[in-house]
Amino acid sequence: MVKVNGEIIDASGKSIAALLEDMNFSDGRVAVELNETIVPRNTYHEKIIKDGDSVEIVRFVGGG
Amino acid sequence: MNINIPAKEEMYRALEARHGIDFQKKMSKSSAAVCGLGGLGSNIAIALARSGIGRLHVIDFDKVDISNLNRQQYFTDQLGEFKTKALADTLTRIAPYCEVVPHCIKLTEENIPDLLKDDDVICEAFDLAEQKAMLVNCILEKLPDKYLIAASGMAGTGSPNLIKTRQIAKHFFICGDEENGIEEAGSLISARVMICAAHEALTAVRIITEGNI
């Protein structure tokens, strides 16, 4: 199992890109931390989530 | 206008009396960058100047427009001026001994690493979601040792209590309700934007004066 934004879900084996798609997040408006380390944007497709990982997805909305 | 500006020592002592000796010493030695000088950035910069920060790096490429006056810290007599110039003038009136470094430029993937390399704390204060994500990812990827405070979700008239500060990683904080964007909420109201700006400014102060929080 994997912790995504504090919730335990079954996402091990998925890429970051697939997880973002499942969650309906647009990849141009997020920042993703995997175990407190930034996931570079050009590695979303190759970075695979493993059992026990913790993922934080920050979603940006407009306004400032 | 009173042109008798207090001496540097007198102003420093006044800040020390309000903030404490240790707090003021740390603030005066620190530098913060404010990226984007709109509703968030202009308020963040003013809060940090009033808190006695030593150096403020203020960055924007835009000019003051009439549509900014509902929430941004500019005056009608500054319409048409570059925001960097207009805000630097205001900051200098508040804190004449703060080193204000205005940079009238659009931040990009290419220039961010060099432009922000001398700042201890970086506050993201852009308007567009894609630009916010670009700046945050770029700093986390290329300047991972910097403290970064970003904002997401302060549009509309939702409860002020939904706006919070969340620590994502050791050096990365996000302020806002993380939901209400201008895209859906349709409005940006001064008080709510100021709450989010205050979260960012206070997080910067806490990082500077308390170290790792």
Interface residues (C-beta under 8 A of the other chain):
Chain A: G28 R29 V30 A31 E33 E36 T37 I38 P40 R41 E56 V58 R59 F60 V61 G62 G63 G64
Chain B: G36 G38 G39 L40 G41 A125 F126 D127 L128 A129 E130 K132 A133 V136 N137 L140 E141 P144 A150 A151 S152 G153 M154 A155 I168 A169 K170 F172 I174 E178 E179 N180 G181 I182 E183 E184 A185 L188 V193
